Amino acid sequence: NQLDGLALQKTLWVKGEPKEEIRQSISFDKDWQLFSQQGSGLSETLSAAFRQMMKHYEKVLVIGGDCIAIQEAYINEALKQLDTNACVIGPALDGGFVLLGFRSSVLSGREKVFFESLYADIEWRATSVYQQLMENLRNLGVKSVSLEELWDIDRPEDLKFLKSYPEFQKFLS
């Protein structure tokens, strides 16, 4: 797991009620917490996760479970960028994003309205999600920075990216 070496609080948000089988099937260590997603649709679930975590942490990153290309250095760079920026985004090659992060103190007291405005009119299945998010951030006056583009797995044709990972070879033949 790319996150195991990081000394961070790590959470996994799952649809439905977290079950003990999930904890046992994924090798959770003491650094992981398991939560149930709140809301319907990506806008609501992202907003709820950010608002919950921002109550407790100054820097919060959300990383898509469909991007195995993210490495420790990428996460460390995202956290470093939050020292001087309110927001950090890791764009995806397909026009979406693989990472989204915020510094809590910048949004203090206005999180609910902020996230409603941030995700307003986002077409989540479009190839312009990243551009739409960037435009909304500019309109909200939020200083943001983008990281290097990475790939993620959203469609069957994205499976080609797994060829460079030996542990996935048996599934691709």
Helices and strands as residue ranges (DSSP letters): E 10-14, H 20-25, E 32-36, H 41-54, E 59-63, H 72-81, E 87-91, E 97-103, H 104-107, H 111-118, H 129-140, E 144-146, G 156-164, G 166-168, H 169-172
